[in-house]
């Protein structure tokens, strides 16, 4: 872990904490490293989602009712 790391207190349900301890021990890593990796993955996923939204920003909008009518007209529902 980097010497530039910040400290934080995080509270977990006991079962989740036990699972984290077991996972950390079995992967020869720390709980902090597991959490850091999970948060990084979550933020990467958010970044990908935001990029997808930007790519679709100019697509026409359709109401839910119009979508259902279209699906019905196409015999899909």
C-alpha positions as a Python dict, from the first residue, in 0.01 Angstrom:
ca = {
    (1, 'X'): (0, 0, 0),
    (2, 'X'): (125, 348, -80),
    (3, 'X'): (277, 564, 192),
    (4, 'X'): (44, 838, 66),
    (5, 'X'): (-264, 640, 173),
    (6, 'X'): (-532, 801, 390),
    (7, 'X'): (-688, 629, 685),
    (8, 'X'): (-1063, 578, 715),
    (9, 'X'): (-1298, 389, 942),
    (10, 'X'): (-1548, 164, 771),
    (11, 'X'): (-1821, -35, 947),
    (12, 'X'): (-1940, -372, 816),
    (13, 'X'): (-2205, -617, 919),
    (14, 'X'): (-2034, -898, 1111),
    (15, 'X'): (-2090, -1156, 837),
    (16, 'X'): (-1942, -927, 572),
    (17, 'X'): (-1644, -850, 794),
    (18, 'X'): (-1585, -1222, 850),
    (19, 'X'): (-1600, -1284, 477),
    (20, 'X'): (-1351, -1003, 417),
    (21, 'X'): (-1113, -1146, 678),
    (22, 'X'): (-1131, -1491, 517),
    (23, 'X'): (-1084, -1352, 168),
    (24, 'X'): (-788, -1140, 280),
    (25, 'X'): (-624, -1436, 451),
    (26, 'X'): (-679, -1671, 158),
    (27, 'X'): (-542, -1421, -93),
    (28, 'X'): (-247, -1313, 127),
    (29, 'X'): (-362, -951, 121),
    (30, 'X'): (-514, -706, 367),
    (31, 'X'): (-876, -605, 413),
    (32, 'X'): (-769, -251, 326),
    (33, 'X'): (-625, -368, -6),
    (34, 'X'): (-944, -561, -85),
    (35, 'X'): (-1160, -256, -12),
    (36, 'X'): (-928, -28, -211),
    (37, 'X'): (-952, -263, -510),
    (38, 'X'): (-1332, -289, -480),
    (39, 'X'): (-1373, 89, -467),
    (40, 'X'): (-1143, 132, -766),
    (41, 'X'): (-1347, -123, -963),
    (42, 'X'): (-1670, 52, -864),
    (43, 'X'): (-1537, 389, -980),
    (44, 'X'): (-1411, 236, -1307),
    (45, 'X'): (-1759, 93, -1366),
    (46, 'X'): (-1912, 435, -1297),
    (47, 'X'): (-1669, 590, -1544),
    (48, 'X'): (-1770, 336, -1809),
    (49, 'X'): (-2140, 398, -1740),
    (50, 'X'): (-2095, 774, -1774),
    (51, 'X'): (-1911, 725, -2104),
    (52, 'X'): (-2199, 509, -2231),
    (53, 'X'): (-2450, 778, -2132),
    (54, 'X'): (-2246, 1042, -2317),
    (55, 'X'): (-2242, 824, -2631),
    (56, 'X'): (-2619, 790, -2620),
    (57, 'X'): (-2696, 1150, -2528),
    (58, 'X'): (-2821, 1235, -2878),
    (59, 'X'): (-3047, 935, -2917),
    (60, 'X'): (-3417, 1018, -2942),
    (61, 'X'): (-3623, 965, -2628),
    (62, 'X'): (-3929, 745, -2627),
    (63, 'X'): (-4199, 726, -2364),
    (64, 'X'): (-4270, 400, -2186),
    (65, 'X'): (-4617, 394, -2341),
    (66, 'X'): (-4474, 438, -2692),
    (67, 'X'): (-4221, 161, -2623),
    (68, 'X'): (-4497, -77, -2514),
    (69, 'X'): (-4708, 12, -2817),
    (70, 'X'): (-4410, -52, -3045),
    (71, 'X'): (-4341, -389, -2884),
    (72, 'X'): (-4705, -481, -2920),
    (73, 'X'): (-4711, -374, -3286),
    (74, 'X'): (-4403, -590, -3350),
    (75, 'X'): (-4571, -889, -3183),
    (76, 'X'): (-4314, -903, -2906),
    (77, 'X'): (-4567, -867, -2626),
}
